Amino acid sequence: MKTGKIFIIAAPSGAGKTTVTNEAIKRMANKIDISKVITYTTRSPRTGEINGKDYHFISLKDFENKLKNNFFLETTKYSGEFYGSPASIINDLKLGKSFVIVTDLVGVKEYKKLLSNAILIWITIPSLDILKERLIKRGDDKDKIEKRIELAIKEFKEAEKPRLFDYKIINNIFDQTVAELCKVIETNVN
């Protein structure tokens, strides 16, 4: 049986990585066996997010218990909140299932150490002004926006390092971005 592939997708907060990823998976549903790993987080849901579909929203205490019980493959702290991916995906990969994990830059580095065959994809935006507009539209408060812009500047510099990412996609025109992500995934799965 063919081993599944794992795609790690990262981007600055507000660059559209989750929206692009969800649409790409939807478009590929009849072509390949791939799904998004639903990560666990201690942050509160944003408007429209659904527990068990977008994330598993859990308390800090639950997160710490799962951590103690080796439930997570990797964990990260971003903007004061914890995120983690279930270790169970390793067995599913062996069964031929492919996955997409949406994470931050710190998560990418962890996955790169843990999963040497992971395909790493950086989704970026054309400018910081566009990123700021997206964060405002999303409803983030002013302090959070400023912190995320500062972090994004650091992430842009880090993402430019050679050999960190296998692919870089600019999220400028949504349909083109989704099509490009689908192409990358389909090429690597087949």
C-alpha positions as CSV (number, residue, x, y, z in Angstrom):
1,M,0.0,0.0,0.0
2,K,1.2,3.5,-0.9
3,T,2.0,5.7,2.1
4,G,0.0,9.0,2.4
5,K,1.5,12.4,2.0
6,I,1.5,15.2,4.5
7,F,1.3,18.8,3.4
8,I,2.2,21.5,6.0
9,I,0.8,24.9,5.1
10,A,1.9,28.0,6.9
11,A,1.3,31.7,6.5
12,P,1.1,34.9,8.6
13,S,-2.1,35.2,10.6
14,G,-4.7,36.8,8.3
15,A,-3.1,35.7,5.0
16,G,-5.9,33.3,4.2
17,K,-4.2,29.9,4.8
18,T,-7.3,28.3,6.4
19,T,-9.8,29.6,3.8
20,V,-7.5,28.7,0.9
21,T,-6.8,25.2,2.3
22,N,-10.5,24.4,3.0
23,E,-11.5,25.4,-0.5
24,A,-8.6,23.4,-2.1
25,I,-9.6,20.3,-0.1
26,K,-13.2,20.7,-1.2
27,R,-12.2,21.0,-4.9
28,M,-10.1,17.9,-4.7
29,A,-12.6,15.8,-2.8
30,N,-13.5,13.5,-5.8
31,K,-9.9,13.2,-7.0
32,I,-7.7,12.3,-4.0
33,D,-8.1,11.0,-0.5
34,I,-7.0,14.0,1.5
35,S,-8.3,15.8,4.5
36,K,-7.3,18.6,6.8
37,V,-6.0,17.7,10.3
38,I,-8.3,19.3,12.8
39,T,-5.9,20.7,15.4
40,Y,-6.6,21.4,19.0
41,T,-6.4,24.9,20.4
42,T,-7.0,26.8,23.7
43,R,-8.2,29.9,21.9
44,S,-11.8,30.9,21.6
45,P,-13.7,30.3,18.4
46,R,-14.0,33.3,16.0
47,T,-17.3,34.1,14.6
48,G,-18.5,31.3,12.2
49,E,-15.9,28.8,13.4
50,I,-17.3,25.4,14.4
51,N,-15.9,23.1,17.1
52,G,-14.7,19.8,15.5
53,K,-14.6,21.3,12.0
54,D,-12.3,24.3,12.1
55,Y,-10.5,23.4,15.4
56,H,-11.1,21.4,18.5
57,F,-11.6,24.2,21.0
58,I,-10.5,23.0,24.4
59,S,-9.5,24.4,27.8
60,L,-5.9,24.9,28.8
61,K,-6.4,22.2,31.4
62,D,-7.6,19.7,28.8
63,F,-4.7,20.7,26.5
64,E,-2.2,20.1,29.3
65,N,-3.7,16.7,30.1
66,K,-3.5,15.7,26.4
67,L,0.1,16.9,26.3
68,K,1.0,14.8,29.4
69,N,-0.6,11.7,27.7
70,N,1.5,12.1,24.5
71,F,-1.7,12.8,22.5
72,F,0.0,15.4,20.3
73,L,2.5,15.0,17.5
74,E,3.5,18.6,17.9
75,T,2.4,21.7,19.8
76,T,3.0,25.4,19.4
77,K,2.1,28.6,21.2
78,Y,1.0,31.4,18.9
79,S,-0.3,34.8,20.1
80,G,-0.7,33.5,23.6
81,E,-2.7,30.4,22.7
82,F,-1.7,26.8,22.4
83,Y,-2.2,24.6,19.3
84,G,-1.5,20.9,18.8
85,S,-2.0,18.2,16.1
86,P,-3.0,14.7,17.1
87,A,-0.3,12.0,16.8
88,S,-2.9,9.6,15.4
89,I,-2.2,11.0,11.9
90,I,1.1,9.0,11.7
91,N,-0.8,5.7,11.6
92,D,-3.3,7.1,9.0
93,L,-0.4,8.1,6.8
94,K,0.8,4.5,6.8
95,L,-2.6,3.4,5.7
96,G,-2.3,5.7,2.6
97,K,-4.4,8.7,3.8
98,S,-3.0,12.1,3.0
99,F,-3.3,15.2,5.1
100,V,-3.0,18.9,5.2
101,I,-1.9,20.6,8.4
102,V,-2.4,24.4,8.7
103,T,0.1,25.8,11.2
104,D,2.4,28.7,11.9
105,L,6.1,29.1,11.2
106,V,7.2,27.5,14.5
107,G,5.0,24.5,13.7
108,V,6.6,24.2,10.3
109,K,10.0,23.8,11.9
110,E,8.7,21.2,14.3
111,Y,7.0,19.2,11.5
112,K,10.2,19.4,9.4
113,K,12.1,17.7,12.2
114,L,9.3,15.1,12.9
115,L,8.2,14.3,9.3
116,S,11.1,14.4,6.9
117,N,8.9,13.6,3.9
118,A,6.4,16.5,4.6
119,I,5.8,18.9,1.8
120,L,6.1,22.5,3.2
121,I,4.0,25.3,1.6
122,W,4.2,29.0,2.5
123,I,1.2,31.1,1.6
124,T,1.9,34.8,1.7
125,I,0.2,38.0,0.7
126,P,1.3,40.8,-1.7
127,S,1.8,43.4,1.0
128,L,1.5,44.2,4.8
129,D,-1.2,46.7,4.0
130,I,-3.4,43.9,2.5
131,L,-2.6,41.8,5.6
132,K,-3.7,44.6,7.9
133,E,-6.9,45.1,5.9
134,R,-7.7,41.4,6.2
135,L,-7.1,41.4,10.0
136,I,-9.4,44.4,10.4
137,K,-12.1,42.8,8.3
138,R,-11.8,39.7,10.4
139,G,-12.6,41.7,13.4
140,D,-9.3,41.5,15.3
141,D,-8.8,44.3,17.8
142,K,-6.2,47.0,17.3
143,D,-3.6,45.6,19.7
144,K,-3.9,42.1,18.3
145,I,-3.5,43.5,14.7
146,E,-0.3,45.4,15.7
147,K,1.2,42.3,17.3
148,R,0.3,40.1,14.3
149,I,1.8,42.6,11.9
150,E,5.0,42.7,13.9
151,L,5.1,38.9,13.9
152,A,4.3,38.7,10.2
153,I,7.3,40.9,9.4
154,K,9.5,38.5,11.3
155,E,7.8,35.5,9.6
156,F,8.3,37.0,6.1
157,K,12.1,37.2,6.8
158,E,12.2,33.7,8.2
159,A,10.2,32.2,5.3
160,E,12.7,33.6,2.8
161,K,15.4,31.4,4.1
162,P,16.6,28.8,1.5
163,R,15.2,25.3,1.8
164,L,12.6,26.1,4.5
165,F,9.7,25.7,2.2
166,D,9.2,23.5,-0.9
167,Y,6.6,25.9,-2.4
168,K,5.6,29.5,-2.0
169,I,2.2,30.7,-3.1
170,I,1.0,34.3,-3.1
171,N,-2.6,34.7,-2.0
172,N,-3.6,37.6,-4.3
173,I,-6.5,36.3,-6.3
174,F,-8.4,33.7,-4.3
175,D,-9.4,31.3,-7.2
176,Q,-5.8,31.3,-8.6
177,T,-4.3,30.7,-5.2
178,V,-6.6,27.7,-4.6
179,A,-5.9,26.3,-8.0
180,E,-2.2,26.6,-7.4
181,L,-2.4,24.9,-4.1
182,C,-4.5,22.1,-5.7
183,K,-1.9,21.6,-8.4
184,V,0.9,21.3,-5.8
185,I,-1.0,18.8,-3.8
186,E,-2.2,16.7,-6.7
187,T,1.3,16.6,-8.3
188,N,2.8,15.3,-5.1
189,V,0.1,12.8,-4.2
190,N,0.0,11.2,-7.7
